[in-house]
Each structure stands twice: as C-alpha cells, then as structure tokens.
Amino acid sequence: MVREIREETGLVVTVGELVGQVTRPAADGLYDIHDYACQVRSGVLRPGDDASEVRWATTAILATLDLADGLYEALREWGRLPRA
C-alpha cells in the first residue's frame, strides 16, 4: 500500500486503521475496496500516470467534484470527510 500510494500521489505515508470497505462492480466481476487512514510523512502531492490532476480538498470542495459513484456517501458514512 505504501508503494502504491507513493507511485500514485508522490507521498510517503504511514498506513493506519481500516476505515471502511465497499464492493463495486467491474467489467470482469467485482472490486473489493478497503480504505485505510494514512498519515503523510513526506513527499510532494502530484498526480500519478493515470490522473490529470490531484489536490487536497475540503468537504465543501469535495461535494462539487465528479467523484467515483458512492465515494462521497461512503466517506460521510465512515465519518471520514475532510476537515473544513
């Protein structure tokens, strides 16, 4: 997980507790997604090779973004929306 986060965001993190999990449909079956709280230790936030941009966002900004289906609702349910 640490390697993947570094590749996708440029950040080095310490992985913390599991905060939630969801199952989403995929072309070849289902994705079982497990989300963890992470603490940023170093690095500079940047998009990975599969994204055009990346940014930190407050809850208000997050609510205006085109997100993966159900992401905002899952973060709200888990009590993990960003701080204002």
C-alpha positions as CSV (number, residue, x, y, z in Angstrom):
1,M,0.0,0.0,0.0
2,V,2.8,2.4,0.8
3,R,4.4,1.8,-2.6
4,E,1.2,2.2,-4.4
5,I,0.4,5.5,-2.7
6,R,3.9,6.8,-3.4
7,E,3.5,5.9,-7.1
8,E,0.0,7.4,-7.5
9,T,0.5,10.5,-5.4
10,G,4.2,11.2,-4.7
11,L,3.5,11.0,-1.0
12,V,5.2,8.7,1.6
13,V,2.7,7.6,4.2
14,T,2.3,5.5,7.3
15,V,-0.8,3.3,6.9
16,G,-3.2,3.4,9.8
17,E,-6.5,1.7,10.7
18,L,-9.1,0.4,8.2
19,V,-11.8,3.0,8.0
20,G,-14.2,1.2,5.6
21,Q,-14.7,-1.1,2.7
22,V,-17.0,-1.3,-0.3
23,T,-17.7,-3.7,-3.2
24,R,-18.1,-2.1,-6.6
25,P,-19.0,-3.7,-10.0
26,A,-16.2,-4.1,-12.6
27,A,-16.2,-5.3,-16.2
28,D,-14.8,-8.7,-15.1
29,G,-16.6,-9.1,-11.8
30,L,-16.3,-7.1,-8.6
31,Y,-13.8,-4.8,-6.9
32,D,-13.5,-5.3,-3.1
33,I,-12.1,-1.9,-1.9
34,H,-10.5,-1.4,1.5
35,D,-9.8,2.2,2.6
36,Y,-7.3,3.0,5.3
37,A,-6.4,6.2,7.2
38,C,-2.9,7.3,6.3
39,Q,-0.5,9.9,7.8
40,V,1.6,11.8,5.2
41,R,5.3,11.6,6.2
42,S,7.0,13.3,3.2
43,G,6.7,13.9,-0.5
44,V,5.1,16.4,-2.8
45,L,1.5,15.8,-3.9
46,R,1.4,15.1,-7.6
47,P,-0.8,13.1,-10.0
48,G,0.2,9.6,-11.0
49,D,0.4,8.4,-14.6
50,D,-3.3,7.6,-14.7
51,A,-4.6,11.0,-13.5
52,S,-4.5,14.5,-14.9
53,E,-4.6,16.3,-11.6
54,V,-4.6,15.9,-7.8
55,R,-5.4,18.2,-5.0
56,W,-6.3,18.5,-1.3
57,A,-10.0,19.3,-0.8
58,T,-12.3,20.4,1.9
59,T,-15.7,18.8,2.4
60,A,-17.3,21.7,0.5
61,I,-15.0,21.4,-2.5
62,L,-15.3,17.6,-2.4
63,A,-19.1,17.8,-2.7
64,T,-18.7,19.7,-6.0
65,L,-16.3,17.2,-7.7
66,D,-17.2,14.5,-10.1
67,L,-16.3,11.5,-7.9
68,A,-16.5,7.8,-8.3
69,D,-20.0,6.6,-7.7
70,G,-20.8,6.4,-4.0
71,L,-17.4,7.8,-2.8
72,Y,-18.8,10.9,-1.1
73,E,-21.5,8.9,0.6
74,A,-19.1,6.2,1.8
75,L,-16.7,8.8,3.3
76,R,-19.6,10.5,5.1
77,E,-21.0,7.2,6.4
78,W,-17.5,6.3,7.7
79,G,-17.1,9.8,9.4
80,R,-14.1,10.4,7.1
81,L,-15.0,13.5,5.1
82,P,-12.1,16.0,5.1
83,R,-12.0,18.8,7.7
84,A,-13.0,22.2,6.6
